[in-house]
Structure formats: C-alpha cells, structure tokens
Amino acid sequence: MDQFTDIIINMNAFIWGNWMMFLLVALHIFYSFVTDWVQVRHFGHCISQAIFKPLKGGWRDSGDKGALSSFQTLCVSIGGCIGSGNVVGVATAIVSG
C-alpha cells in the first residue's frame, strides 16, 4: 500500500508542479493573441450585457416563460463552482483528518 501511495504522491507532484502555472499563463497569452484580445476589446459590452441589461428588465422583453438572463446564468455558474468547491473542500478536510 505504501508503494501505491508513493506513486500517487509523485504523480500529483509532477502534474501540479510549478510548470503547470507557466503552462496555464502561456496558454492564456496564446489564446489571447489567437482571439485578438476579445476579452479586452469587448469587456464593456460583456459587463453591460451581464449586469445592466437585466437590471433594466431587459431580459423580460423576450416573452419566453422560464428564460434565464445572462446575469442569472452567470450567477448560477459561479454558484455551482463555489458550491462544489465548498463540498470538495470539506470532504478533503475530513479525509485529511
């Protein structure tokens, strides 16, 4: 059992080592150049569509019953990520003992 644990620990150290941070930053820069910095060019539009349009009642204009606005879907997706992170965090803390 100790040998299996050592293998898992070594794989974990390799996969989540310092090189992963550099890889993620490099991929971010690469995709930013490929998409021509769309996240910077359209930042104002994204904020206005996600926050200000629902506050003005803009998402109700569609007339679709049960339709979600972009702000509502943003809140649901963030809540899902944070909620699952909390569950995993508590489970990890319990297992770690």
Phi and psi restraints in degrees (range 20) as a CNS / XPLOR table:
assign (resid 1 and name C) (resid 2 and name N)
       (resid 2 and name CA) (resid 2 and name C) 1.0 -64.9 20.0 2
assign (resid 2 and name N) (resid 2 and name CA)
       (resid 2 and name C) (resid 3 and name N) 1.0 -35.7 20.0 2
assign (resid 2 and name C) (resid 3 and name N)
       (resid 3 and name CA) (resid 3 and name C) 1.0 -66.9 20.0 2
assign (resid 3 and name N) (resid 3 and name CA)
       (resid 3 and name C) (resid 4 and name N) 1.0 -41.3 20.0 2
assign (resid 3 and name C) (resid 4 and name N)
       (resid 4 and name CA) (resid 4 and name C) 1.0 -63.5 20.0 2
assign (resid 4 and name N) (resid 4 and name CA)
       (resid 4 and name C) (resid 5 and name N) 1.0 -42.3 20.0 2
assign (resid 4 and name C) (resid 5 and name N)
       (resid 5 and name CA) (resid 5 and name C) 1.0 -62.8 20.0 2
assign (resid 5 and name N) (resid 5 and name CA)
       (resid 5 and name C) (resid 6 and name N) 1.0 -41.2 20.0 2
assign (resid 5 and name C) (resid 6 and name N)
       (resid 6 and name CA) (resid 6 and name C) 1.0 -64.1 20.0 2
assign (resid 6 and name N) (resid 6 and name CA)
       (resid 6 and name C) (resid 7 and name N) 1.0 -38.5 20.0 2
assign (resid 6 and name C) (resid 7 and name N)
       (resid 7 and name CA) (resid 7 and name C) 1.0 -63.8 20.0 2
assign (resid 7 and name N) (resid 7 and name CA)
       (resid 7 and name C) (resid 8 and name N) 1.0 -45.4 20.0 2
assign (resid 7 and name C) (resid 8 and name N)
       (resid 8 and name CA) (resid 8 and name C) 1.0 -63.2 20.0 2
assign (resid 8 and name N) (resid 8 and name CA)
       (resid 8 and name C) (resid 9 and name N) 1.0 -42.9 20.0 2
assign (resid 8 and name C) (resid 9 and name N)
       (resid 9 and name CA) (resid 9 and name C) 1.0 -63.7 20.0 2
assign (resid 9 and name N) (resid 9 and name CA)
       (resid 9 and name C) (resid 10 and name N) 1.0 -41.7 20.0 2
assign (resid 9 and name C) (resid 10 and name N)
       (resid 10 and name CA) (resid 10 and name C) 1.0 -67.1 20.0 2
assign (resid 10 and name N) (resid 10 and name CA)
       (resid 10 and name C) (resid 11 and name N) 1.0 -40.3 20.0 2
assign (resid 10 and name C) (resid 11 and name N)
       (resid 11 and name CA) (resid 11 and name C) 1.0 -64.3 20.0 2
assign (resid 11 and name N) (resid 11 and name CA)
       (resid 11 and name C) (resid 12 and name N) 1.0 -41.7 20.0 2
assign (resid 11 and name C) (resid 12 and name N)
       (resid 12 and name CA) (resid 12 and name C) 1.0 -61.8 20.0 2
assign (resid 12 and name N) (resid 12 and name CA)
       (resid 12 and name C) (resid 13 and name N) 1.0 -44.7 20.0 2
assign (resid 12 and name C) (resid 13 and name N)
       (resid 13 and name CA) (resid 13 and name C) 1.0 -64.0 20.0 2
assign (resid 13 and name N) (resid 13 and name CA)
       (resid 13 and name C) (resid 14 and name N) 1.0 -36.5 20.0 2
assign (resid 13 and name C) (resid 14 and name N)
       (resid 14 and name CA) (resid 14 and name C) 1.0 -70.7 20.0 2
assign (resid 14 and name N) (resid 14 and name CA)
       (resid 14 and name C) (resid 15 and name N) 1.0 -47.3 20.0 2
assign (resid 14 and name C) (resid 15 and name N)
       (resid 15 and name CA) (resid 15 and name C) 1.0 -68.3 20.0 2
assign (resid 15 and name N) (resid 15 and name CA)
       (resid 15 and name C) (resid 16 and name N) 1.0 -43.5 20.0 2
assign (resid 15 and name C) (resid 16 and name N)
       (resid 16 and name CA) (resid 16 and name C) 1.0 -102.3 20.0 2
assign (resid 16 and name N) (resid 16 and name CA)
       (resid 16 and name C) (resid 17 and name N) 1.0 28.8 20.0 2
assign (resid 16 and name C) (resid 17 and name N)
       (resid 17 and name CA) (resid 17 and name C) 1.0 -74.2 20.0 2
assign (resid 17 and name N) (resid 17 and name CA)
       (resid 17 and name C) (resid 18 and name N) 1.0 -173.8 20.0 2
assign (resid 17 and name C) (resid 18 and name N)
       (resid 18 and name CA) (resid 18 and name C) 1.0 -63.8 20.0 2
assign (resid 18 and name N) (resid 18 and name CA)
       (resid 18 and name C) (resid 19 and name N) 1.0 -28.2 20.0 2
assign (resid 18 and name C) (resid 19 and name N)
       (resid 19 and name CA) (resid 19 and name C) 1.0 -63.8 20.0 2
assign (resid 19 and name N) (resid 19 and name CA)
       (resid 19 and name C) (resid 20 and name N) 1.0 -26.3 20.0 2
assign (resid 19 and name C) (resid 20 and name N)
       (resid 20 and name CA) (resid 20 and name C) 1.0 -65.5 20.0 2
assign (resid 20 and name N) (resid 20 and name CA)
       (resid 20 and name C) (resid 21 and name N) 1.0 -38.4 20.0 2
assign (resid 20 and name C) (resid 21 and name N)
       (resid 21 and name CA) (resid 21 and name C) 1.0 -62.7 20.0 2
assign (resid 21 and name N) (resid 21 and name CA)
       (resid 21 and name C) (resid 22 and name N) 1.0 -44.3 20.0 2
assign (resid 21 and name C) (resid 22 and name N)
       (resid 22 and name CA) (resid 22 and name C) 1.0 -66.2 20.0 2
assign (resid 22 and name N) (resid 22 and name CA)
       (resid 22 and name C) (resid 23 and name N) 1.0 -36.7 20.0 2
assign (resid 22 and name C) (resid 23 and name N)
       (resid 23 and name CA) (resid 23 and name C) 1.0 -64.7 20.0 2
assign (resid 23 and name N) (resid 23 and name CA)
       (resid 23 and name C) (resid 24 and name N) 1.0 -44.1 20.0 2
assign (resid 23 and name C) (resid 24 and name N)
       (resid 24 and name CA) (resid 24 and name C) 1.0 -65.8 20.0 2
assign (resid 24 and name N) (resid 24 and name CA)
       (resid 24 and name C) (resid 25 and name N) 1.0 -40.0 20.0 2
assign (resid 24 and name C) (resid 25 and name N)
       (resid 25 and name CA) (resid 25 and name C) 1.0 -65.8 20.0 2
assign (resid 25 and name N) (resid 25 and name CA)
       (resid 25 and name C) (resid 26 and name N) 1.0 -42.0 20.0 2
assign (resid 25 and name C) (resid 26 and name N)
       (resid 26 and name CA) (resid 26 and name C) 1.0 -63.9 20.0 2
assign (resid 26 and name N) (resid 26 and name CA)
       (resid 26 and name C) (resid 27 and name N) 1.0 -40.6 20.0 2
assign (resid 26 and name C) (resid 27 and name N)
       (resid 27 and name CA) (resid 27 and name C) 1.0 -65.4 20.0 2
assign (resid 27 and name N) (resid 27 and name CA)
       (resid 27 and name C) (resid 28 and name N) 1.0 -38.0 20.0 2
assign (resid 27 and name C) (resid 28 and name N)
       (resid 28 and name CA) (resid 28 and name C) 1.0 -61.1 20.0 2
assign (resid 28 and name N) (resid 28 and name CA)
       (resid 28 and name C) (resid 29 and name N) 1.0 -46.3 20.0 2
assign (resid 28 and name C) (resid 29 and name N)
       (resid 29 and name CA) (resid 29 and name C) 1.0 -66.1 20.0 2
assign (resid 29 and name N) (resid 29 and name CA)
       (resid 29 and name C) (resid 30 and name N) 1.0 -41.6 20.0 2
assign (resid 29 and name C) (resid 30 and name N)
       (resid 30 and name CA) (resid 30 and name C) 1.0 -60.8 20.0 2
assign (resid 30 and name N) (resid 30 and name CA)
       (resid 30 and name C) (resid 31 and name N) 1.0 -49.4 20.0 2
assign (resid 30 and name C) (resid 31 and name N)
       (resid 31 and name CA) (resid 31 and name C) 1.0 -68.5 20.0 2
assign (resid 31 and name N) (resid 31 and name CA)
       (resid 31 and name C) (resid 32 and name N) 1.0 -29.1 20.0 2
assign (resid 31 and name C) (resid 32 and name N)
       (resid 32 and name CA) (resid 32 and name C) 1.0 -65.2 20.0 2
assign (resid 32 and name N) (resid 32 and name CA)
       (resid 32 and name C) (resid 33 and name N) 1.0 -41.5 20.0 2
assign (resid 32 and name C) (resid 33 and name N)
       (resid 33 and name CA) (resid 33 and name C) 1.0 -68.3 20.0 2
assign (resid 33 and name N) (resid 33 and name CA)
       (resid 33 and name C) (resid 34 and name N) 1.0 -40.5 20.0 2
assign (resid 33 and name C) (resid 34 and name N)
       (resid 34 and name CA) (resid 34 and name C) 1.0 -64.3 20.0 2
assign (resid 34 and name N) (resid 34 and name CA)
       (resid 34 and name C) (resid 35 and name N) 1.0 -40.7 20.0 2
assign (resid 34 and name C) (resid 35 and name N)
       (resid 35 and name CA) (resid 35 and name C) 1.0 -89.6 20.0 2
assign (resid 35 and name N) (resid 35 and name CA)
       (resid 35 and name C) (resid 36 and name N) 1.0 8.2 20.0 2
assign (resid 35 and name C) (resid 36 and name N)
       (resid 36 and name CA) (resid 36 and name C) 1.0 59.2 20.0 2
assign (resid 36 and name N) (resid 36 and name CA)
       (resid 36 and name C) (resid 37 and name N) 1.0 41.1 20.0 2
assign (resid 36 and name C) (resid 37 and name N)
       (resid 37 and name CA) (resid 37 and name C) 1.0 56.6 20.0 2
assign (resid 37 and name N) (resid 37 and name CA)
       (resid 37 and name C) (resid 38 and name N) 1.0 46.2 20.0 2
assign (resid 37 and name C) (resid 38 and name N)
       (resid 38 and name CA) (resid 38 and name C) 1.0 -62.3 20.0 2
assign (resid 38 and name N) (resid 38 and name CA)
       (resid 38 and name C) (resid 39 and name N) 1.0 -30.7 20.0 2
assign (resid 38 and name C) (resid 39 and name N)
       (resid 39 and name CA) (resid 39 and name C) 1.0 -69.2 20.0 2
assign (resid 39 and name N) (resid 39 and name CA)
       (resid 39 and name C) (resid 40 and name N) 1.0 -22.9 20.0 2
assign (resid 39 and name C) (resid 40 and name N)
       (resid 40 and name CA) (resid 40 and name C) 1.0 -91.9 20.0 2
assign (resid 40 and name N) (resid 40 and name CA)
       (resid 40 and name C) (resid 41 and name N) 1.0 -43.1 20.0 2
assign (resid 40 and name C) (resid 41 and name N)
       (resid 41 and name CA) (resid 41 and name C) 1.0 -64.1 20.0 2
assign (resid 41 and name N) (resid 41 and name CA)
       (resid 41 and name C) (resid 42 and name N) 1.0 -36.6 20.0 2
assign (resid 41 and name C) (resid 42 and name N)
       (resid 42 and name CA) (resid 42 and name C) 1.0 -110.9 20.0 2
assign (resid 42 and name N) (resid 42 and name CA)
       (resid 42 and name C) (resid 43 and name N) 1.0 24.1 20.0 2
assign (resid 42 and name C) (resid 43 and name N)
       (resid 43 and name CA) (resid 43 and name C) 1.0 -62.6 20.0 2
assign (resid 43 and name N) (resid 43 and name CA)
       (resid 43 and name C) (resid 44 and name N) 1.0 -45.9 20.0 2
assign (resid 43 and name C) (resid 44 and name N)
       (resid 44 and name CA) (resid 44 and name C) 1.0 -61.9 20.0 2
assign (resid 44 and name N) (resid 44 and name CA)
       (resid 44 and name C) (resid 45 and name N) 1.0 -41.6 20.0 2
assign (resid 44 and name C) (resid 45 and name N)
       (resid 45 and name CA) (resid 45 and name C) 1.0 -64.1 20.0 2
assign (resid 45 and name N) (resid 45 and name CA)
       (resid 45 and name C) (resid 46 and name N) 1.0 -42.2 20.0 2
assign (resid 45 and name C) (resid 46 and name N)
       (resid 46 and name CA) (resid 46 and name C) 1.0 -62.7 20.0 2
assign (resid 46 and name N) (resid 46 and name CA)
       (resid 46 and name C) (resid 47 and name N) 1.0 -43.3 20.0 2
assign (resid 46 and name C) (resid 47 and name N)
       (resid 47 and name CA) (resid 47 and name C) 1.0 -65.2 20.0 2
assign (resid 47 and name N) (resid 47 and name CA)
       (resid 47 and name C) (resid 48 and name N) 1.0 -43.4 20.0 2
assign (resid 47 and name C) (resid 48 and name N)
       (resid 48 and name CA) (resid 48 and name C) 1.0 -66.2 20.0 2
assign (resid 48 and name N) (resid 48 and name CA)
       (resid 48 and name C) (resid 49 and name N) 1.0 -36.2 20.0 2
assign (resid 48 and name C) (resid 49 and name N)
       (resid 49 and name CA) (resid 49 and name C) 1.0 -74.4 20.0 2
assign (resid 49 and name N) (resid 49 and name CA)
       (resid 49 and name C) (resid 50 and name N) 1.0 -33.4 20.0 2
assign (resid 49 and name C) (resid 50 and name N)
       (resid 50 and name CA) (resid 50 and name C) 1.0 -83.4 20.0 2
assign (resid 50 and name N) (resid 50 and name CA)
       (resid 50 and name C) (resid 51 and name N) 1.0 -30.9 20.0 2
assign (resid 50 and name C) (resid 51 and name N)
       (resid 51 and name CA) (resid 51 and name C) 1.0 -113.1 20.0 2
assign (resid 51 and name N) (resid 51 and name CA)
       (resid 51 and name C) (resid 52 and name N) 1.0 -52.7 20.0 2
assign (resid 51 and name C) (resid 52 and name N)
       (resid 52 and name CA) (resid 52 and name C) 1.0 -79.1 20.0 2
assign (resid 52 and name N) (resid 52 and name CA)
       (resid 52 and name C) (resid 53 and name N) 1.0 -33.2 20.0 2
assign (resid 52 and name C) (resid 53 and name N)
       (resid 53 and name CA) (resid 53 and name C) 1.0 -64.9 20.0 2
assign (resid 53 and name N) (resid 53 and name CA)
       (resid 53 and name C) (resid 54 and name N) 1.0 -45.3 20.0 2
assign (resid 53 and name C) (resid 54 and name N)
       (resid 54 and name CA) (resid 54 and name C) 1.0 -65.2 20.0 2
assign (resid 54 and name N) (resid 54 and name CA)
       (resid 54 and name C) (resid 55 and name N) 1.0 -31.6 20.0 2
assign (resid 54 and name C) (resid 55 and name N)
       (resid 55 and name CA) (resid 55 and name C) 1.0 -68.4 20.0 2
assign (resid 55 and name N) (resid 55 and name CA)
       (resid 55 and name C) (resid 56 and name N) 1.0 -28.2 20.0 2
assign (resid 55 and name C) (resid 56 and name N)
       (resid 56 and name CA) (resid 56 and name C) 1.0 -83.9 20.0 2
assign (resid 56 and name N) (resid 56 and name CA)
       (resid 56 and name C) (resid 57 and name N) 1.0 -2.1 20.0 2
assign (resid 56 and name C) (resid 57 and name N)
       (resid 57 and name CA) (resid 57 and name C) 1.0 84.8 20.0 2
assign (resid 57 and name N) (resid 57 and name CA)
       (resid 57 and name C) (resid 58 and name N) 1.0 16.6 20.0 2
assign (resid 57 and name C) (resid 58 and name N)
       (resid 58 and name CA) (resid 58 and name C) 1.0 -65.9 20.0 2
assign (resid 58 and name N) (resid 58 and name CA)
       (resid 58 and name C) (resid 59 and name N) 1.0 -29.3 20.0 2
assign (resid 58 and name C) (resid 59 and name N)
       (resid 59 and name CA) (resid 59 and name C) 1.0 -75.5 20.0 2
assign (resid 59 and name N) (resid 59 and name CA)
       (resid 59 and name C) (resid 60 and name N) 1.0 -16.6 20.0 2
assign (resid 59 and name C) (resid 60 and name N)
       (resid 60 and name CA) (resid 60 and name C) 1.0 -80.7 20.0 2
assign (resid 60 and name N) (resid 60 and name CA)
       (resid 60 and name C) (resid 61 and name N) 1.0 -12.7 20.0 2
assign (resid 60 and name C) (resid 61 and name N)
       (resid 61 and name CA) (resid 61 and name C) 1.0 -68.6 20.0 2
assign (resid 61 and name N) (resid 61 and name CA)
       (resid 61 and name C) (resid 62 and name N) 1.0 -18.6 20.0 2
assign (resid 61 and name C) (resid 62 and name N)
       (resid 62 and name CA) (resid 62 and name C) 1.0 -70.3 20.0 2
assign (resid 62 and name N) (resid 62 and name CA)
       (resid 62 and name C) (resid 63 and name N) 1.0 -27.6 20.0 2
assign (resid 62 and name C) (resid 63 and name N)
       (resid 63 and name CA) (resid 63 and name C) 1.0 79.9 20.0 2
assign (resid 63 and name N) (resid 63 and name CA)
       (resid 63 and name C) (resid 64 and name N) 1.0 -0.3 20.0 2
assign (resid 63 and name C) (resid 64 and name N)
       (resid 64 and name CA) (resid 64 and name C) 1.0 -80.5 20.0 2
assign (resid 64 and name N) (resid 64 and name CA)
       (resid 64 and name C) (resid 65 and name N) 1.0 123.0 20.0 2
assign (resid 64 and name C) (resid 65 and name N)
       (resid 65 and name CA) (resid 65 and name C) 1.0 -74.6 20.0 2
assign (resid 65 and name N) (resid 65 and name CA)
       (resid 65 and name C) (resid 66 and name N) 1.0 129.1 20.0 2
assign (resid 65 and name C) (resid 66 and name N)
       (resid 66 and name CA) (resid 66 and name C) 1.0 85.1 20.0 2
assign (resid 66 and name N) (resid 66 and name CA)
       (resid 66 and name C) (resid 67 and name N) 1.0 5.5 20.0 2
assign (resid 66 and name C) (resid 67 and name N)
       (resid 67 and name CA) (resid 67 and name C) 1.0 -75.0 20.0 2
assign (resid 67 and name N) (resid 67 and name CA)
       (resid 67 and name C) (resid 68 and name N) 1.0 141.2 20.0 2
assign (resid 67 and name C) (resid 68 and name N)
       (resid 68 and name CA) (resid 68 and name C) 1.0 -101.0 20.0 2
assign (resid 68 and name N) (resid 68 and name CA)
       (resid 68 and name C) (resid 69 and name N) 1.0 144.3 20.0 2
assign (resid 68 and name C) (resid 69 and name N)
       (resid 69 and name CA) (resid 69 and name C) 1.0 -82.1 20.0 2
assign (resid 69 and name N) (resid 69 and name CA)
       (resid 69 and name C) (resid 70 and name N) 1.0 169.8 20.0 2
assign (resid 69 and name C) (resid 70 and name N)
       (resid 70 and name CA) (resid 70 and name C) 1.0 -66.5 20.0 2
assign (resid 70 and name N) (resid 70 and name CA)
       (resid 70 and name C) (resid 71 and name N) 1.0 -34.4 20.0 2
assign (resid 70 and name C) (resid 71 and name N)
       (resid 71 and name CA) (resid 71 and name C) 1.0 -66.3 20.0 2
assign (resid 71 and name N) (resid 71 and name CA)
       (resid 71 and name C) (resid 72 and name N) 1.0 -40.0 20.0 2
assign (resid 71 and name C) (resid 72 and name N)
       (resid 72 and name CA) (resid 72 and name C) 1.0 -65.5 20.0 2
assign (resid 72 and name N) (resid 72 and name CA)
       (resid 72 and name C) (resid 73 and name N) 1.0 -41.8 20.0 2
assign (resid 72 and name C) (resid 73 and name N)
       (resid 73 and name CA) (resid 73 and name C) 1.0 -67.6 20.0 2
assign (resid 73 and name N) (resid 73 and name CA)
       (resid 73 and name C) (resid 74 and name N) 1.0 -34.7 20.0 2
assign (resid 73 and name C) (resid 74 and name N)
       (resid 74 and name CA) (resid 74 and name C) 1.0 -61.8 20.0 2
assign (resid 74 and name N) (resid 74 and name CA)
       (resid 74 and name C) (resid 75 and name N) 1.0 -45.7 20.0 2
assign (resid 74 and name C) (resid 75 and name N)
       (resid 75 and name CA) (resid 75 and name C) 1.0 -63.7 20.0 2
assign (resid 75 and name N) (resid 75 and name CA)
       (resid 75 and name C) (resid 76 and name N) 1.0 -39.5 20.0 2
assign (resid 75 and name C) (resid 76 and name N)
       (resid 76 and name CA) (resid 76 and name C) 1.0 -66.4 20.0 2
assign (resid 76 and name N) (resid 76 and name CA)
       (resid 76 and name C) (resid 77 and name N) 1.0 -43.0 20.0 2
assign (resid 76 and name C) (resid 77 and name N)
       (resid 77 and name CA) (resid 77 and name C) 1.0 -67.9 20.0 2
assign (resid 77 and name N) (resid 77 and name CA)
       (resid 77 and name C) (resid 78 and name N) 1.0 -40.6 20.0 2
assign (resid 77 and name C) (resid 78 and name N)
       (resid 78 and name CA) (resid 78 and name C) 1.0 -66.1 20.0 2
assign (resid 78 and name N) (resid 78 and name CA)
       (resid 78 and name C) (resid 79 and name N) 1.0 -42.0 20.0 2
assign (resid 78 and name C) (resid 79 and name N)
       (resid 79 and name CA) (resid 79 and name C) 1.0 -62.0 20.0 2
assign (resid 79 and name N) (resid 79 and name CA)
       (resid 79 and name C) (resid 80 and name N) 1.0 -38.4 20.0 2
assign (resid 79 and name C) (resid 80 and name N)
       (resid 80 and name CA) (resid 80 and name C) 1.0 -64.6 20.0 2
assign (resid 80 and name N) (resid 80 and name CA)
       (resid 80 and name C) (resid 81 and name N) 1.0 -41.5 20.0 2
assign (resid 80 and name C) (resid 81 and name N)
       (resid 81 and name CA) (resid 81 and name C) 1.0 -66.8 20.0 2
assign (resid 81 and name N) (resid 81 and name CA)
       (resid 81 and name C) (resid 82 and name N) 1.0 -45.4 20.0 2
assign (resid 81 and name C) (resid 82 and name N)
       (resid 82 and name CA) (resid 82 and name C) 1.0 -68.6 20.0 2
assign (resid 82 and name N) (resid 82 and name CA)
       (resid 82 and name C) (resid 83 and name N) 1.0 -41.1 20.0 2
assign (resid 82 and name C) (resid 83 and name N)
       (resid 83 and name CA) (resid 83 and name C) 1.0 -64.1 20.0 2
assign (resid 83 and name N) (resid 83 and name CA)
       (resid 83 and name C) (resid 84 and name N) 1.0 -45.2 20.0 2
assign (resid 83 and name C) (resid 84 and name N)
       (resid 84 and name CA) (resid 84 and name C) 1.0 -68.4 20.0 2
assign (resid 84 and name N) (resid 84 and name CA)
       (resid 84 and name C) (resid 85 and name N) 1.0 -32.3 20.0 2
assign (resid 84 and name C) (resid 85 and name N)
       (resid 85 and name CA) (resid 85 and name C) 1.0 -64.3 20.0 2
assign (resid 85 and name N) (resid 85 and name CA)
       (resid 85 and name C) (resid 86 and name N) 1.0 -37.8 20.0 2
assign (resid 85 and name C) (resid 86 and name N)
       (resid 86 and name CA) (resid 86 and name C) 1.0 -66.9 20.0 2
assign (resid 86 and name N) (resid 86 and name CA)
       (resid 86 and name C) (resid 87 and name N) 1.0 -41.2 20.0 2
assign (resid 86 and name C) (resid 87 and name N)
       (resid 87 and name CA) (resid 87 and name C) 1.0 -64.0 20.0 2
assign (resid 87 and name N) (resid 87 and name CA)
       (resid 87 and name C) (resid 88 and name N) 1.0 -46.1 20.0 2
assign (resid 87 and name C) (resid 88 and name N)
       (resid 88 and name CA) (resid 88 and name C) 1.0 -65.2 20.0 2
assign (resid 88 and name N) (resid 88 and name CA)
       (resid 88 and name C) (resid 89 and name N) 1.0 -38.5 20.0 2
assign (resid 88 and name C) (resid 89 and name N)
       (resid 89 and name CA) (resid 89 and name C) 1.0 -62.6 20.0 2
assign (resid 89 and name N) (resid 89 and name CA)
       (resid 89 and name C) (resid 90 and name N) 1.0 -44.0 20.0 2
assign (resid 89 and name C) (resid 90 and name N)
       (resid 90 and name CA) (resid 90 and name C) 1.0 -66.5 20.0 2
assign (resid 90 and name N) (resid 90 and name CA)
       (resid 90 and name C) (resid 91 and name N) 1.0 -42.8 20.0 2
assign (resid 90 and name C) (resid 91 and name N)
       (resid 91 and name CA) (resid 91 and name C) 1.0 -62.8 20.0 2
assign (resid 91 and name N) (resid 91 and name CA)
       (resid 91 and name C) (resid 92 and name N) 1.0 -40.6 20.0 2
assign (resid 91 and name C) (resid 92 and name N)
       (resid 92 and name CA) (resid 92 and name C) 1.0 -65.6 20.0 2
assign (resid 92 and name N) (resid 92 and name CA)
       (resid 92 and name C) (resid 93 and name N) 1.0 -39.9 20.0 2
assign (resid 92 and name C) (resid 93 and name N)
       (resid 93 and name CA) (resid 93 and name C) 1.0 -65.1 20.0 2
assign (resid 93 and name N) (resid 93 and name CA)
       (resid 93 and name C) (resid 94 and name N) 1.0 -39.3 20.0 2
assign (resid 93 and name C) (resid 94 and name N)
       (resid 94 and name CA) (resid 94 and name C) 1.0 -66.1 20.0 2
assign (resid 94 and name N) (resid 94 and name CA)
       (resid 94 and name C) (resid 95 and name N) 1.0 -44.4 20.0 2
assign (resid 94 and name C) (resid 95 and name N)
       (resid 95 and name CA) (resid 95 and name C) 1.0 -65.8 20.0 2
assign (resid 95 and name N) (resid 95 and name CA)
       (resid 95 and name C) (resid 96 and name N) 1.0 -40.3 20.0 2
assign (resid 95 and name C) (resid 96 and name N)
       (resid 96 and name CA) (resid 96 and name C) 1.0 -65.8 20.0 2
assign (resid 96 and name N) (resid 96 and name CA)
       (resid 96 and name C) (resid 97 and name N) 1.0 -27.3 20.0 2
